[in-house]
Structure formats: C-alpha cells, structure tokens
Amino acid sequence: MMKISKNVVAALVLGALVAVLSGCQKKEGPAERAGKEMDKTAEKAGQQIEKVGEKLNDAVKDLKK
C-alpha cells in the first residue's frame, strides 16, 4: 500500500512540475517573429547567392576551355 501511495505522490508532483513549467514559457512577441522571418529570408538569399556563384564559376570554366 505504501508503494502505491509513493507512486501517486510522485505522479502528482511530476504533473504539477510539468504544469508549472509549461505555464512559464514566454510567448513569442511580434519582434521575435519578425526576427525569425528575417533570419529565414537571409538564409534563403544566401542560398540563392551561392547558387549564382556556382553558376558563375561554371561559366568562367566554360570560357577558359
């Protein structure tokens, strides 16, 4: 009987801990969302620039032939 009550208490403590921690998470504000969008855009632009650079290198190699 003692073992069951310890498990119940442990489950309740764990549940309370999860509830408290999930309530403490900060919600994303508009500035943070905008910053994330800017990061994504910069990443995409960098990838496109890299592709253009590769194409330019290929074009230069073709001209040297």
DAWORA-V857861 format. One record per residue. D_LAST is the distance of its C-alpha to the last C-alpha in Angstrom with 1 decimal. Layout:
d_last = <D_LAST,D_LAST>
//
This chain:
d_last = <85.9,84.7,81.2,80.8,81.8,79.3,76.5,77.6,77.7,74.3,72.9,74.5,73.2,69.7,69.9,71.2,68.4,65.8,67.5,67.7,64.1,62.8,64.9,63.5,59.9,58.9,57.7,54.5,55.0,53.1,51.3,50.1,48.9,47.1,45.5,44.3,42.8,41.0,39.6,38.3,36.7,35.1,33.7,32.3,30.7,29.1,27.7,26.3,24.8,23.2,21.6,20.3,18.8,17.0,15.7,14.6,12.8,11.0,10.2,8.9,6.6,5.4,5.5,3.8,0.0>
//
